Amino acid sequence: MSVSICVASGKGGAGKSTVTANLGACLARRGHSVVIIDTDIGLRSQDALLSLENQVVYDLVDVASKDCRLDQALLAHPSIPGLSLLPASQFARVRSLEPERLRKILKELLRSSDFVLVDCPAGIERGFRNVLNAGVDQAILVTTPDDISIRDAERAAQIMEAKHSARPRLIVNRLDNDLIRKGEMYSARTVADTLDLELLGEIPEDPAVYRAMLRHALFCDYDCEARRAVMRISARLCGEEPPFPTYGSKKPSLFRRLFPSDLKEVLPLGSH
């Protein structure tokens, strides 16, 4: 069964695009056909993350504007069979991609792809809402275990639920096991419980991620903990149930002092 999944974050810096690129690669290596759509118009990054920046001729806005065919804009990854990218435009404006245009592109891609991963613009502005209004099948929210990112994730989750009629699933990125054990960082379970979201995966802080970025490579090309974490996430998206690792222990009392149990009262929809 084909499925479209938007991957979003409440704020920039959560690692959403990096997670999306590596998740797409892991799904493709499981034998699935995967297309990543970069909808971050003006700030595209997926072409660089996938080492395809020198191959971009046409982009998402060109397809939406009917200046080219979809197959002309799709870029096949040179070393990962089954993985393709529909890059974002570097110069167009967000209004160039209305939800109905994206909906038609998704429908066409799903005819021949197992997974279509839509890398949303960071934040909760128009580009993010356009993706939700295009009618994606599922939603994933990426956050880091810090106060600001979690607060922004709650706002994004409210919008995603309102637009999508279902709560997104959560990926908590950049977890530090030692800090969690010391009670200086929230565990993934604590974040998920507080946001009332299903935990899809947790990715540890890993120096291999930075090394991969310096080499314009995917961290899933390395034998590292981050790679194993994303492999588990890809397995869950395929209906498997790999066990969750234990990164430290939960610290609910500290977290609840900082964040009241009803975050919707503290952070009303549309607040800044």
C-alpha positions in Angstrom: 0.0 0.0 0.0 1.3 3.4 -0.9 1.4 6.1 1.7 2.3 9.8 1.8 3.9 11.1 5.1 4.7 14.7 5.9 7.6 15.3 8.2 7.4 18.5 10.2 9.0 20.3 13.1 7.7 23.2 15.2 10.9 25.2 14.7 14.1 25.1 12.8 17.1 23.2 14.1 15.3 20.0 15.1 17.0 18.0 12.4 13.8 17.4 10.4 15.4 17.5 6.9 18.3 15.3 7.9 16.0 12.8 9.5 13.8 12.8 6.4 16.7 12.1 4.0 18.1 9.3 6.1 14.7 7.8 6.7 14.0 7.8 3.0 17.3 6.0 2.4 16.6 3.4 5.0 13.2 2.7 3.5 14.7 2.4 0.0 17.3 0.0 1.3 14.5 -2.2 2.6 13.4 -2.6 -1.0 10.7 0.1 -1.1 10.3 2.8 -3.8 10.6 6.1 -2.0 10.2 9.7 -3.2 11.3 12.6 -1.0 9.5 15.9 -1.8 11.3 19.0 -0.6 8.7 21.7 0.0 10.9 24.2 1.8 10.8 26.7 -1.1 13.6 29.2 -1.1 15.6 27.2 1.5 15.9 23.8 -0.1 18.3 21.3 1.5 17.3 17.8 0.4 19.4 18.1 -2.8 22.5 18.8 -0.8 21.7 16.2 1.9 21.4 13.6 -0.9 24.4 14.9 -2.9 22.1 15.7 -5.8 22.6 19.5 -5.9 24.5 19.5 -9.2 21.8 17.5 -10.9 18.8 19.9 -10.3 17.3 21.2 -13.6 13.6 21.3 -12.8 11.9 21.5 -9.4 8.7 21.1 -7.5 7.3 24.5 -8.5 8.1 23.8 -12.2 6.0 20.7 -12.0 3.2 22.5 -10.1 3.3 25.2 -12.8 3.3 22.7 -15.6 6.6 24.0 -16.9 7.9 20.4 -17.0 6.7 16.8 -16.5 7.0 15.2 -13.1 9.4 12.6 -14.5 11.7 15.4 -15.7 12.1 16.9 -12.3 12.6 13.7 -10.3 16.2 12.9 -9.5 17.1 9.2 -8.9 19.8 8.7 -6.2 22.9 7.4 -7.9 23.8 4.8 -5.2 20.5 4.0 -3.5 18.1 2.2 -5.8 14.5 3.1 -5.3 15.2 6.5 -3.8 14.3 9.7 -5.7 14.0 13.4 -4.9 11.6 16.1 -6.1 13.7 19.2 -5.2 12.3 22.5 -3.9 12.6 25.7 -5.9 15.4 27.9 -4.7 13.8 31.2 -6.0 10.0 30.8 -6.1 7.7 32.0 -3.3 5.6 29.8 -1.1 2.4 30.9 -2.7 3.7 29.3 -5.9 2.7 25.9 -4.4 -0.9 25.8 -3.5 -2.4 22.7 -1.7 -4.4 21.6 -4.7 -1.3 21.5 -6.9 0.6 19.5 -4.4 -2.3 17.2 -4.0 -2.2 16.3 -7.7 1.6 15.7 -7.5 1.2 13.4 -4.5 -1.6 11.4 -6.2 0.6 10.9 -9.3 3.6 9.9 -7.2 1.7 7.4 -5.1 0.8 5.4 -8.3 4.3 4.2 -8.5 5.9 4.7 -5.1 5.6 2.9 -1.8 6.4 5.9 0.3 6.3 9.6 -0.4 8.0 11.6 2.3 7.2 15.3 2.3 9.8 17.4 4.0 7.8 20.4 5.3 9.2 23.9 5.9 10.2 24.4 9.5 7.7 26.2 11.7 3.9 26.6 11.4 3.6 29.2 8.7 1.9 29.0 5.3 4.2 26.4 3.7 3.6 24.0 6.5 -0.1 24.5 6.4 -0.1 24.1 2.6 1.3 20.6 3.0 -1.3 19.6 5.5 -4.1 20.9 3.3 -2.8 18.8 0.4 -4.1 15.7 2.1 -1.1 13.7 3.2 -1.9 10.2 4.7 0.2 10.4 7.8 2.2 13.0 9.8 5.5 12.8 11.7 6.7 15.5 14.1 10.4 15.9 14.8 11.6 17.7 18.0 14.6 17.9 20.2 14.3 17.5 24.0 14.6 21.1 24.9 12.0 23.5 26.3 11.6 25.8 23.3 11.5 22.9 20.7 8.9 21.1 22.8 6.7 24.1 23.2 6.8 24.7 19.4 6.1 21.1 18.8 2.9 21.3 20.9 1.7 24.2 18.7 2.5 22.3 15.5 0.8 19.1 16.8 -2.4 21.1 17.5 -2.4 22.4 13.9 -1.6 19.0 12.5 -4.4 17.4 14.5 -6.9 20.1 13.4 -5.9 19.8 9.7 -5.3 16.0 9.6 -7.9 14.7 12.2 -5.2 12.6 13.8 -2.3 13.2 16.1 1.1 13.0 14.5 3.7 10.5 15.6 6.8 11.8 17.3 10.5 11.5 16.7 12.7 12.9 19.4 16.1 13.8 18.0 19.6 14.5 19.5 19.2 12.6 22.8 22.2 12.4 25.1 22.1 9.3 27.3 24.5 10.7 29.9 22.5 13.9 30.3 19.2 12.0 30.6 20.7 9.7 33.3 21.8 12.8 35.2 18.4 14.3 35.0 19.7 17.2 32.8 17.8 16.3 29.7 14.2 14.9 29.1 13.9 11.4 27.8 12.0 10.7 24.6 9.2 9.0 26.6 8.8 12.0 28.8 8.5 14.3 25.8 6.0 11.9 24.1 3.9 11.6 27.3 3.8 15.3 27.9 2.9 16.1 24.3 0.4 13.1 24.3 1.9 11.7 21.1 2.8 8.2 20.0 6.6 7.8 20.0 7.7 6.6 16.6 11.4 6.8 17.4 14.3 8.3 19.3 17.6 9.3 17.8 20.7 9.8 19.9 23.2 12.6 19.6 25.9 11.0 17.4 29.2 12.5 16.1 28.7 10.5 12.9 25.9 12.8 11.9 28.2 15.8 11.8 31.0 13.9 10.1 28.5 12.7 7.4 27.3 16.3 6.9 30.9 17.5 6.4 31.3 14.9 3.7 28.0 15.6 2.0 26.9 12.0 2.9 24.0 10.4 4.8 24.8 9.3 8.3 22.9 6.0 7.5 26.0 5.2 5.4 28.0 4.9 8.6 27.9 2.1 11.3 26.6 4.3 14.1 23.8 4.6 16.7 21.9 7.3 14.7 21.7 4.9 11.7 20.4 2.1 13.9 17.8 4.4 15.3 16.5 5.5 11.9 16.5 1.8 10.8 14.2 1.0 13.7 11.9 3.9 12.7 11.8 2.7 9.1 10.9 -0.8 10.4 8.0 0.7 12.4 6.7 2.5 9.3 6.6 -0.9 7.6 4.5 -2.4 10.4 7.2 -4.1 12.4 7.7 -3.5 16.1 11.4 -3.4 17.0 12.1 -2.7 20.7 12.9 0.8 21.8 16.4 1.4 23.3 16.6 2.8 26.8 18.2 6.3 26.7 18.3 7.2 30.4 15.2 7.3 32.6 12.1 9.4 32.6 12.0 12.6 34.8 8.3 13.5 34.8 8.3 15.5 38.0 11.0 18.0 36.8 9.3 18.2 33.4 5.8 18.8 34.8 7.1 21.6 37.0 8.3 23.4 33.9 5.3 22.4 31.7 1.8 22.3 33.2 -0.2 19.2 32.3 -2.6 21.1 30.0 -0.2 22.8 27.5 -3.2 23.9 25.4 -4.0 26.4 28.1 -0.4 27.7 28.2 0.0 27.7 24.4 -3.2 28.5 22.7 -3.4 27.8 19.0 -1.8 30.6 17.1 0.2 32.0 20.0 3.8 33.1 19.5 
